[in-house]
Amino acid sequence: MPNDSLKNQPRILAFDCSGEILCVALGIESRCEEIELRGNVHASKLIPSIDKLLGSHDTDVSKLSAIGVGLGPGSFTGLRIALATAKALCWSANIPLIGFSSLQAIAHQYDVEGEITVMQKSRKNRVYAAGFFQTKKIIETIVNEQDCEASQYFQNHPSLGLLVGSALSESRVKEDLEDAKPDHTIPMDTNRSLGQSMIDLCTRHFEEKYFLDLHQVHPNYARPNQEVVNRPQPKEKVV
């Protein structure tokens, strides 16, 4: 059944390679279709997944309204693959590029109003973390993306709201959670798919005509030990 939030939407292809899951989604004909693959398959499966989704609707990149890409934080290699692919497709088809926070896309999977903290697995007992505030109309960043220890994040940001993400299954994070007091924790179960969440975010950007400059956009690697690293990407507002 078509989702009401996707009615009259532009045709948008969106993908994210920041984490363990490769997600490719196509918002088209009032619905979202997606492919999710686990494992280290981003380099080998991204283009075939894009071709499969477009082919299933007898369409191609030139017929899209825009392409959306997850800018991270996350895997260094995955982010580079995703952004390079997105830029090449946009350049060849002369269509706009939309960027979104990979952590914000995860937060938007949860149909709740209020504060949401996302923690994804990083390296060496670290996490990629950020805080968001969501209502029925908007979702905005209130704590910028960072690569840190969970205990450090909990200490600096005691207000967590709903705490979600893949890092919650890590034993070290579970230990740190004993001293933190989130409203609720939900490691995996969501109200909407990641693909639908990505398309929702990209559609909002498209409607506001906020597109990225292909020559200036870079992945957000969220360098360790930097509290505020997610500066807004250069944007062009097309009138």
C-alpha positions as CSV (number, residue, x, y, z in Angstrom):
1,M,0.0,0.0,0.0
2,P,1.4,3.4,-0.9
3,N,2.7,5.5,2.0
4,D,0.9,8.9,2.4
5,S,4.2,10.6,3.1
6,L,5.5,9.6,-0.3
7,K,2.6,10.8,-2.4
8,N,3.5,13.2,-5.2
9,Q,7.1,12.9,-4.3
10,P,9.9,13.5,-6.8
11,R,11.9,10.6,-8.2
12,I,14.8,10.2,-5.8
13,L,17.5,7.5,-5.6
14,A,19.2,7.5,-2.2
15,F,21.9,5.2,-0.8
16,D,24.1,4.9,2.3
17,C,27.3,3.0,2.8
18,S,28.4,4.3,6.2
19,G,27.8,1.2,8.3
20,E,27.4,-2.6,8.2
21,I,24.3,-2.3,6.0
22,L,24.4,-1.2,2.4
23,C,21.0,0.5,1.8
24,V,19.8,1.6,-1.6
25,A,16.3,3.1,-2.0
26,L,14.2,4.5,-4.8
27,G,11.3,6.8,-4.1
28,I,9.0,6.6,-7.1
29,E,5.3,6.3,-8.0
30,S,4.2,7.2,-4.4
31,R,6.2,4.4,-2.8
32,C,9.7,3.5,-1.6
33,E,11.5,0.4,-2.7
34,E,14.8,-0.6,-1.3
35,I,17.6,-3.1,-1.2
36,E,19.5,-3.8,2.0
37,L,22.7,-6.0,2.1
38,R,24.9,-6.8,5.1
39,G,28.6,-7.4,5.1
40,N,31.5,-5.8,3.4
41,V,29.8,-5.6,0.0
42,H,29.6,-1.8,-0.5
43,A,32.2,-1.7,-3.3
44,S,30.9,-4.7,-5.2
45,K,27.1,-4.4,-4.7
46,L,26.3,-0.6,-4.8
47,I,26.2,-0.2,-8.6
48,P,24.4,-3.5,-9.2
49,S,21.8,-2.6,-6.5
50,I,21.2,0.7,-8.2
51,D,20.8,-0.9,-11.6
52,K,18.4,-3.5,-10.2
53,L,16.2,-0.9,-8.6
54,L,16.1,1.4,-11.6
55,G,15.6,-1.5,-14.0
56,S,12.7,-2.8,-12.0
57,H,10.9,0.4,-12.9
58,D,12.2,0.6,-16.5
59,T,13.9,3.9,-15.7
60,D,17.4,5.3,-15.6
61,V,19.4,8.0,-13.8
62,S,18.5,10.6,-16.4
63,K,14.9,10.4,-15.4
64,L,15.5,11.0,-11.7
65,S,14.8,14.3,-9.9
66,A,17.8,14.0,-7.6
67,I,20.3,11.6,-5.9
68,G,20.7,11.5,-2.1
69,V,23.7,10.1,-0.3
70,G,24.6,9.5,3.3
71,L,27.5,11.6,4.3
72,G,28.4,9.8,7.5
73,P,29.8,9.5,9.9
74,G,30.9,5.9,9.4
75,S,33.2,3.7,7.4
76,F,36.0,5.7,5.7
77,T,35.9,3.5,2.6
78,G,32.2,3.2,2.5
79,L,31.7,6.9,2.6
80,R,34.2,7.5,-0.2
81,I,32.6,4.9,-2.4
82,A,29.1,6.3,-1.8
83,L,29.9,10.0,-2.4
84,A,32.1,9.3,-5.5
85,T,29.3,7.2,-7.0
86,A,26.7,9.8,-6.2
87,K,28.8,12.7,-7.6
88,A,29.5,10.7,-10.8
89,L,25.8,9.9,-11.4
90,C,24.7,13.5,-10.7
91,W,27.4,14.8,-13.0
92,S,26.6,12.5,-15.9
93,A,22.8,13.1,-15.7
94,N,23.0,16.8,-14.7
95,I,20.7,16.3,-11.7
96,P,21.2,17.7,-8.2
97,L,22.9,16.0,-5.3
98,I,21.3,15.9,-1.8
99,G,23.3,15.0,1.3
100,F,22.0,13.7,4.6
101,S,23.4,12.6,7.9
102,S,23.6,8.9,8.2
103,L,22.8,9.1,11.9
104,Q,19.9,11.4,11.3
105,A,18.4,8.8,8.8
106,I,18.6,6.2,11.6
107,A,16.9,8.6,14.1
108,H,14.1,9.3,11.6
109,Q,13.3,5.6,11.4
110,Y,11.6,6.0,14.8
111,D,8.2,7.5,14.7
112,V,8.5,9.4,18.0
113,E,8.4,13.1,19.0
114,G,11.2,14.5,21.2
115,E,14.9,13.9,21.7
116,I,16.6,10.9,20.0
117,T,20.2,9.9,20.5
118,V,21.9,7.6,17.9
119,M,24.9,5.5,18.7
120,Q,26.5,3.4,16.0
121,K,29.5,1.1,16.2
122,S,32.8,2.7,15.5
123,R,36.3,1.3,16.3
124,K,38.1,0.2,19.4
125,N,35.1,0.6,21.8
126,R,34.2,3.9,20.3
127,V,30.8,5.0,18.9
128,Y,29.5,7.4,16.3
129,A,27.0,9.4,18.2
130,A,24.7,12.4,17.7
131,G,21.5,13.9,19.2
132,F,18.4,14.9,17.3
133,F,15.0,16.5,18.1
134,Q,12.0,15.3,16.1
135,T,8.5,16.5,15.7
136,K,5.8,15.5,13.1
137,K,7.2,18.2,10.8
138,I,10.9,18.4,11.3
139,I,14.0,16.5,12.6
140,E,16.9,18.7,13.6
141,T,20.4,18.1,15.0
142,I,20.9,19.2,18.5
143,V,24.3,17.4,19.2
144,N,26.7,17.3,16.3
145,E,28.0,14.0,15.0
146,Q,31.2,12.7,16.7
147,D,33.4,9.7,17.1
148,C,33.9,9.2,20.9
149,E,33.7,6.8,23.8
150,A,30.1,6.2,24.9
151,S,31.0,7.2,28.5
152,Q,32.3,10.5,27.1
153,Y,29.1,11.2,25.3
154,F,27.0,10.3,28.3
155,Q,29.0,12.6,30.5
156,N,28.8,15.6,28.2
157,H,25.2,15.1,27.2
158,P,23.2,13.7,30.1
159,S,19.9,14.3,28.3
160,L,19.5,11.4,25.9
161,G,15.8,10.9,25.2
162,L,15.3,7.8,23.2
163,L,18.6,6.0,22.7
164,V,19.0,3.8,19.6
165,G,21.6,2.3,17.4
166,S,23.8,-0.7,16.7
167,A,26.4,0.2,19.4
168,L,23.8,-0.6,22.2
169,S,24.6,-4.3,21.7
170,E,28.3,-3.7,22.6
171,S,29.3,-4.9,26.1
172,R,31.3,-1.7,26.8
173,V,28.4,0.5,25.9
174,K,26.1,-1.6,28.1
175,E,28.4,-1.0,31.0
176,D,28.5,2.7,30.4
177,L,24.7,2.8,30.2
178,E,24.4,1.8,33.8
179,D,25.3,5.4,34.8
180,A,23.3,7.0,32.0
181,K,19.6,7.5,32.1
182,P,17.9,7.5,28.7
183,D,14.2,7.6,28.6
184,H,14.1,4.3,26.6
185,T,16.6,2.2,24.6
186,I,15.7,0.5,21.4
187,P,18.6,-1.2,19.6
188,M,17.0,-2.3,16.4
189,D,13.1,-2.3,16.1
190,T,11.9,0.7,14.1
191,N,8.6,2.1,12.7
192,R,9.9,2.7,9.2
193,S,12.7,1.2,7.1
194,L,16.0,2.9,6.6
195,G,15.3,3.3,2.9
196,Q,12.0,5.1,3.6
197,S,13.7,7.3,6.1
198,M,16.4,8.3,3.6
199,I,13.8,9.1,1.0
200,D,11.8,11.1,3.4
201,L,14.8,13.2,4.4
202,C,15.9,13.7,0.8
203,T,12.4,14.7,-0.3
204,R,12.3,17.4,2.3
205,H,15.6,18.8,1.0
206,F,14.4,18.6,-2.5
207,E,11.2,20.5,-1.7
208,E,13.3,23.2,-0.1
209,K,15.7,23.1,-3.1
210,Y,18.8,22.6,-0.9
211,F,21.4,20.9,-3.0
212,L,25.1,20.3,-2.5
213,D,27.9,21.7,-4.6
214,L,29.5,18.7,-6.4
215,H,32.9,20.4,-6.2
216,Q,32.8,21.2,-2.4
217,V,31.0,18.4,-0.7
218,H,33.0,16.0,1.4
219,P,32.1,13.0,3.7
220,N,31.7,13.6,7.4
221,Y,34.4,11.4,9.0
222,A,33.7,12.7,12.5
223,R,37.4,12.7,13.5
224,P,38.0,11.4,17.0
225,N,38.3,13.8,19.9
226,Q,36.6,16.6,18.2
227,E,33.3,17.6,19.8
228,V,31.9,19.7,17.1
229,V,32.9,18.5,13.7
230,N,29.8,18.4,11.5
231,R,29.9,21.9,10.0
232,P,27.0,22.4,7.5
233,Q,28.0,21.4,4.0
234,P,28.1,24.2,1.4
235,K,24.7,24.4,-0.1
236,E,23.2,26.1,-3.1
237,K,19.6,27.3,-2.9
238,V,18.0,27.1,-6.3
239,V,15.2,29.5,-6.9
